[in-house]
Amino acid sequence: MSSEQTGPAVPGRRARGRVLLMRLLIGTALGWLLLITVRPLLGGRVWWWVLVDLLPPLVLVLVPVVLLAVGGAIALRRGRGPVREGRRLVGVALVALIVAVPQSGLNLRAIGPREQAPPDALKVMSWDTLEWHQDNNADHFYSYLKQRKADVYLLQEYMEIGDGEPVPVDDKGRLRAAFPGYHFASAGELLTVSRFPIKRQSVVKARLPEPVTSWGDYWNIRVLRTDIVVDGTEVSLYNVHLPDLFSLEASPFSADFYRIVDDLDRRRTVMLKALGRDIEGNDNPKLVAGVLNLVPGSGELRWLDGLTDAAHSSDSLYPVSFWVGKPQAWRLDWAFSATGAKTYRYRLTDPEGLSTHRAQEFSFTP
């Protein structure tokens, strides 16, 4: 008698279990949709959101794709299993996918044709050199730079590390020998090298907290503006290196780690606002390039609204620039054009072991 009562109950328990699982997946999809909806709103406004932004942007798309596949498989079972819940999961996951794609770093323009650069376009290289050629072969370093054959070089980390702190470096003699006829502008750890005459240079200033190292310019000078003259047209080049997202000098289990994250976030936001104001008040054709230390879809990119991302001209479906061995999931280096200027044939080049960042290379017309 008892076996007759318990036998039919097993399929019922399994059915309820499947329904509960589907509802859990629907809840996950709703939570993910909420996360990616508020992501652009909280970046640059809430300091701890930086830690959420450390998630590889491609994951924003992969999660709803998996949920969509699961929901679709259930919804197509024609009466077997929790079909209604499967359809709901498909609906929520599809909306999440649509919201996630623009934040994911996917370059869907790579699928279609791209405009070719005109013959007179400038060739530009922007690169985080990772402490210049310290701990690297200097000949290899300069050979790498010269092989780029660029008209304009926007270089970051023109510096070294001494006693655990950044210190200035003076490599002018070797630079002039490597790039005869070029013009040079430097401030802090930023160096701009141009084949065209430099009309003026200036530092984009902002009200920043007191620097935490003896070399104050390292912390305070984060944007170097150089105005060059190209065939009679004045062009503004913004060489940018914004503060990191976090620092491993302190343990994530310590209060200092989060204090540093907060400080870096405030510095980055202040500099982004100052850069945005300078760009807005500048009528020249503009190029902005360097290490922004922002990931695709970050809310902090709002300060650069109106600029055109150079990666739109890339043939890579998922351009990434931060080079940490095999895991290559983040794009921290950016290039933008504005005020009639255009970029073409954007690509990220293997740094040949000289840096953890790929070099940005592209063509540019004012």
C-alpha positions as CSV (number, residue, x, y, z in Angstrom):
1,M,0.0,0.0,0.0
2,S,2.8,2.4,0.9
3,S,4.7,1.7,-2.2
4,E,1.6,2.5,-4.3
5,Q,1.4,5.9,-2.5
6,T,5.0,6.9,-2.7
7,G,5.7,5.7,-6.3
8,P,3.7,8.4,-8.1
9,A,5.0,11.1,-5.8
10,V,8.6,10.9,-7.2
11,P,7.8,12.4,-10.7
12,G,5.8,15.2,-8.8
13,R,8.8,16.1,-6.7
14,R,11.0,16.1,-9.8
15,A,8.6,18.4,-11.6
16,R,8.5,20.8,-8.6
17,G,12.2,20.7,-8.4
18,R,12.5,21.7,-12.1
19,V,10.0,24.5,-11.6
20,L,12.0,25.8,-8.6
21,L,15.2,25.6,-10.6
22,M,13.7,27.5,-13.4
23,R,12.4,30.2,-11.0
24,L,15.9,30.4,-9.6
25,L,17.3,30.9,-13.1
26,I,14.7,33.6,-13.8
27,G,15.7,35.3,-10.6
28,T,19.3,35.2,-11.7
29,A,18.4,36.7,-15.0
30,L,16.4,39.5,-13.3
31,G,19.3,40.2,-11.0
32,W,21.8,40.3,-13.9
33,L,19.5,42.6,-15.8
34,L,19.4,44.9,-12.7
35,L,23.2,44.8,-12.4
36,I,23.8,45.9,-16.0
37,T,21.0,48.5,-16.0
38,V,22.5,50.3,-13.0
39,R,26.1,49.8,-14.1
40,P,26.4,52.9,-16.3
41,L,24.6,55.0,-13.7
42,L,26.8,54.2,-10.7
43,G,30.3,54.2,-12.3
44,G,32.1,57.4,-11.3
45,R,29.4,58.2,-8.7
46,V,29.9,55.4,-6.2
47,W,33.6,54.6,-5.5
48,W,33.2,50.9,-4.7
49,W,31.5,50.3,-8.0
50,V,35.1,50.2,-9.5
51,L,35.4,46.7,-7.9
52,V,32.3,45.5,-9.8
53,D,33.8,46.9,-13.1
54,L,36.8,44.6,-12.7
55,L,34.5,41.8,-14.0
56,P,35.6,41.1,-17.6
57,P,33.1,43.0,-19.8
58,L,32.5,40.0,-22.1
59,V,31.0,38.2,-19.1
60,L,28.1,40.7,-19.2
61,V,27.1,39.1,-22.4
62,L,28.0,35.5,-21.7
63,V,25.7,35.1,-18.7
64,P,22.5,36.1,-20.5
65,V,23.5,34.0,-23.5
66,V,23.8,30.9,-21.3
67,L,20.4,31.7,-19.6
68,L,18.8,32.3,-23.0
69,A,20.1,28.9,-24.3
70,V,18.7,27.1,-21.2
71,G,15.4,28.9,-21.4
72,G,15.1,28.2,-25.1
73,A,15.8,24.5,-24.6
74,I,13.1,24.2,-21.9
75,A,10.5,26.3,-23.9
76,L,10.9,24.1,-26.9
77,R,10.1,20.8,-25.1
78,R,6.4,21.0,-26.1
79,G,4.7,20.2,-22.9
80,R,7.5,18.4,-21.1
81,G,9.0,20.3,-18.2
82,P,8.3,23.9,-16.9
83,V,7.6,25.4,-20.4
84,R,6.0,28.5,-19.1
85,E,9.0,29.3,-16.8
86,G,11.3,28.6,-19.8
87,R,9.5,31.2,-21.9
88,R,9.8,33.7,-19.1
89,L,13.5,33.0,-18.7
90,V,13.9,33.5,-22.5
91,G,12.2,36.9,-22.3
92,V,14.2,38.2,-19.4
93,A,17.5,36.8,-20.7
94,L,16.9,38.4,-24.1
95,V,16.3,41.8,-22.6
96,A,19.5,41.4,-20.5
97,L,21.4,40.5,-23.6
98,I,20.2,43.6,-25.5
99,V,21.2,45.8,-22.5
100,A,24.6,44.1,-22.1
101,V,25.9,44.2,-25.7
102,P,26.7,47.9,-25.7
103,Q,28.6,47.5,-22.4
104,S,30.5,44.4,-23.3
105,G,33.3,45.8,-25.4
106,L,32.2,43.9,-28.4
107,N,33.0,45.8,-31.6
108,L,30.1,44.7,-33.9
109,R,31.3,47.1,-36.6
110,A,34.1,44.7,-37.2
111,I,31.6,42.5,-39.1
112,G,31.0,45.0,-41.8
113,P,33.2,47.0,-44.2
114,R,35.5,49.7,-42.8
115,E,36.5,53.0,-44.3
116,Q,40.1,53.1,-45.7
117,A,42.5,55.7,-44.5
118,P,43.4,58.4,-47.0
119,P,47.0,58.5,-48.3
120,D,47.9,61.6,-46.3
121,A,46.6,60.2,-42.9
122,L,48.9,60.5,-39.9
123,K,50.1,57.3,-38.3
124,V,49.7,57.4,-34.5
125,M,51.0,55.2,-31.7
126,S,49.8,55.4,-28.1
127,W,51.5,53.1,-25.6
128,D,51.9,52.6,-21.8
129,T,55.6,51.7,-21.8
130,L,55.6,50.3,-18.3
131,E,58.4,52.3,-16.6
132,W,60.1,53.2,-19.9
133,H,62.8,50.6,-20.6
134,Q,63.7,49.9,-17.0
135,D,64.3,46.1,-16.6
136,N,64.2,45.7,-20.4
137,N,66.8,45.8,-23.1
138,A,67.0,49.5,-24.2
139,D,67.9,48.6,-27.8
140,H,64.9,46.3,-28.1
141,F,62.7,49.1,-26.6
142,Y,63.8,51.7,-29.1
143,S,63.7,49.2,-32.0
144,Y,60.1,48.5,-31.1
145,L,59.2,52.2,-31.1
146,K,61.0,52.9,-34.4
147,Q,59.3,49.9,-36.1
148,R,55.9,51.6,-35.6
149,K,57.0,54.3,-38.0
150,A,54.5,56.7,-36.5
151,D,54.1,60.4,-37.2
152,V,52.9,60.9,-33.6
153,Y,53.8,59.0,-30.4
154,L,51.8,59.4,-27.3
155,L,53.8,57.6,-24.6
156,Q,52.9,57.0,-20.9
157,E,55.2,56.0,-18.0
158,Y,58.2,58.0,-19.2
159,M,59.7,57.2,-15.7
160,E,61.4,54.7,-13.6
161,I,60.8,53.1,-10.2
162,G,63.4,53.9,-7.5
163,D,63.1,52.8,-3.9
164,G,59.6,51.7,-4.6
165,E,58.4,55.1,-5.9
166,P,58.1,56.6,-9.4
167,V,61.0,58.9,-10.3
168,P,61.6,61.1,-13.4
169,V,63.8,59.8,-16.3
170,D,65.9,61.8,-18.7
171,D,66.4,60.0,-22.0
172,K,66.4,63.0,-24.3
173,G,69.7,62.2,-25.9
174,R,68.7,58.8,-27.0
175,L,65.2,60.0,-28.1
176,R,66.7,62.7,-30.4
177,A,69.1,60.1,-31.9
178,A,66.2,57.7,-32.5
179,F,63.8,60.3,-33.9
180,P,65.8,62.9,-35.7
181,G,63.8,65.9,-36.9
182,Y,60.9,65.1,-34.4
183,H,59.6,67.5,-31.8
184,F,59.2,66.6,-28.1
185,A,56.9,67.6,-25.3
186,S,56.9,66.1,-21.8
187,A,55.3,66.7,-18.4
188,G,55.2,64.4,-15.4
189,E,55.4,60.8,-16.8
190,L,53.8,61.8,-20.2
191,L,55.8,62.1,-23.4
192,T,54.6,63.2,-26.8
193,V,56.8,62.8,-29.9
194,S,55.6,64.5,-33.1
195,R,57.0,64.8,-36.6
196,F,55.0,68.0,-36.9
197,P,55.9,71.3,-35.2
198,I,54.6,71.8,-31.7
199,K,52.9,75.2,-31.3
200,R,52.2,74.9,-27.6
201,Q,51.9,72.4,-24.7
202,S,49.9,72.6,-21.6
203,V,48.8,70.4,-18.7
204,V,45.1,69.9,-18.1
205,K,44.9,70.9,-14.4
206,A,42.4,69.8,-11.8
207,R,41.9,70.2,-8.0
208,L,43.4,67.0,-6.8
209,P,44.2,65.7,-3.3
210,E,47.8,66.0,-2.0
211,P,50.1,63.5,-3.8
212,V,51.2,60.4,-2.0
213,T,54.8,60.3,-3.3
214,S,57.7,62.8,-3.3
215,W,57.3,63.3,-7.1
216,G,54.1,65.2,-7.0
217,D,53.9,65.7,-10.8
218,Y,53.5,61.9,-11.2
219,W,50.1,62.2,-9.4
220,N,49.1,65.6,-10.5
221,I,49.9,65.6,-14.2
222,R,47.6,63.1,-15.9
223,V,46.8,64.8,-19.1
224,L,49.3,66.5,-21.4
225,R,47.8,68.6,-24.2
226,T,50.0,69.3,-27.2
227,D,48.9,71.5,-30.1
228,I,50.7,70.6,-33.3
229,V,50.4,72.1,-36.8
230,V,49.6,69.7,-39.6
231,D,49.6,71.3,-43.1
232,G,48.4,74.6,-41.6
233,T,45.8,73.0,-39.4
234,E,46.2,73.2,-35.6
235,V,45.4,69.9,-34.0
236,S,45.2,69.1,-30.2
237,L,46.7,65.9,-28.9
238,Y,45.7,64.8,-25.5
239,N,48.1,62.3,-24.0
240,V,46.3,60.6,-21.0
241,H,47.2,58.3,-18.2
242,L,44.5,58.2,-15.5
243,P,45.0,56.5,-12.1
244,D,44.6,52.8,-11.8
245,L,41.4,51.1,-10.7
246,F,43.0,49.6,-7.6
247,S,46.4,48.8,-6.0
248,L,47.9,45.5,-4.9
249,E,50.2,47.3,-2.5
250,A,47.6,46.6,0.2
251,S,45.7,43.4,0.9
252,P,42.1,43.3,-0.2
253,F,41.3,42.1,3.3
254,S,42.6,45.4,4.8
255,A,40.9,48.8,5.2
256,D,43.9,50.4,3.3
257,F,43.0,48.6,0.1
258,Y,39.5,50.2,0.0
259,R,40.8,53.6,1.1
260,I,43.2,53.5,-1.9
261,V,40.5,52.4,-4.3
262,D,38.4,55.4,-3.0
263,D,41.3,57.8,-3.5
264,L,42.1,56.6,-7.0
265,D,38.5,56.8,-8.0
266,R,38.2,60.4,-6.8
267,R,41.4,61.4,-8.7
268,R,40.2,59.6,-11.9
269,T,36.8,61.3,-11.8
270,V,38.3,64.8,-11.1
271,M,40.7,64.4,-14.0
272,L,38.0,63.1,-16.4
273,K,35.8,66.1,-15.6
274,A,38.7,68.5,-16.2
275,L,39.6,66.7,-19.5
276,G,35.9,66.9,-20.6
277,R,35.9,70.7,-19.8
278,D,39.1,71.3,-21.8
279,I,37.8,69.3,-24.8
280,E,34.5,71.2,-24.7
281,G,36.3,74.5,-24.8
282,N,38.7,73.6,-27.6
283,D,37.6,74.1,-31.2
284,N,40.6,72.4,-32.7
285,P,40.4,68.9,-34.3
286,K,41.2,66.6,-31.3
287,L,42.8,63.3,-30.6
288,V,42.6,61.8,-27.1
289,A,44.6,58.7,-26.4
290,G,46.3,56.8,-23.6
291,V,45.6,54.7,-20.6
292,L,42.2,55.7,-19.2
293,N,42.1,52.7,-16.9
294,L,38.4,52.3,-17.7
295,V,36.6,49.2,-19.0
296,P,34.0,49.3,-21.8
297,G,30.6,50.3,-20.6
298,S,31.9,52.1,-17.5
299,G,29.8,54.9,-16.3
300,E,32.9,57.1,-16.1
301,L,33.1,57.3,-19.9
302,R,30.1,59.7,-19.7
303,W,32.6,62.5,-19.3
304,L,33.8,61.8,-22.8
305,D,30.4,61.7,-24.5
306,G,30.5,63.1,-28.0
307,L,33.9,61.7,-28.8
308,T,34.3,58.8,-31.3
309,D,36.0,55.6,-30.2
310,A,38.9,54.7,-32.5
311,A,38.2,51.0,-31.9
312,H,35.1,51.3,-34.1
313,S,37.5,51.2,-37.0
314,S,39.1,48.0,-35.8
315,D,38.7,44.6,-37.4
316,S,38.8,42.9,-34.0
317,L,35.4,41.8,-32.7
318,Y,36.7,42.1,-29.1
319,P,39.6,44.4,-28.8
320,V,41.6,44.1,-25.5
321,S,44.7,46.0,-24.5
322,F,45.7,44.8,-21.1
323,W,48.3,42.0,-21.5
324,V,48.7,39.7,-18.5
325,G,50.0,36.5,-20.1
326,K,47.3,34.4,-21.6
327,P,44.2,36.0,-19.9
328,Q,43.4,38.9,-22.1
329,A,40.0,40.2,-21.1
330,W,40.2,43.9,-20.4
331,R,40.5,47.0,-22.5
332,L,42.1,49.8,-20.4
333,D,43.7,51.8,-23.3
334,W,41.5,54.0,-25.4
335,A,41.7,56.5,-28.3
336,F,39.1,59.0,-29.4
337,S,38.7,61.7,-32.0
338,A,36.5,64.7,-32.1
339,T,35.6,68.0,-34.0
340,G,35.9,66.6,-37.5
341,A,38.9,64.4,-36.9
342,K,38.7,60.7,-37.8
343,T,40.5,57.5,-37.0
344,Y,41.1,54.5,-39.3
345,R,42.5,51.0,-39.1
346,Y,42.8,50.8,-35.3
347,R,44.7,47.8,-33.9
348,L,46.3,46.7,-30.7
349,T,49.9,45.5,-31.2
350,D,51.8,42.8,-29.2
351,P,54.2,44.6,-26.8
352,E,56.9,41.9,-27.3
353,G,57.3,41.5,-23.6
354,L,58.1,45.2,-23.0
355,S,54.9,46.1,-21.3
356,T,51.6,44.6,-19.9
357,H,49.7,46.9,-22.3
358,R,49.3,46.4,-26.0
359,A,50.3,49.5,-28.1
360,Q,47.4,51.3,-29.8
361,E,48.1,52.0,-33.5
362,F,45.8,53.8,-36.0
363,S,45.6,56.3,-38.7
364,F,44.3,59.8,-38.1
365,T,43.1,62.7,-40.1
366,P,42.3,66.2,-38.6
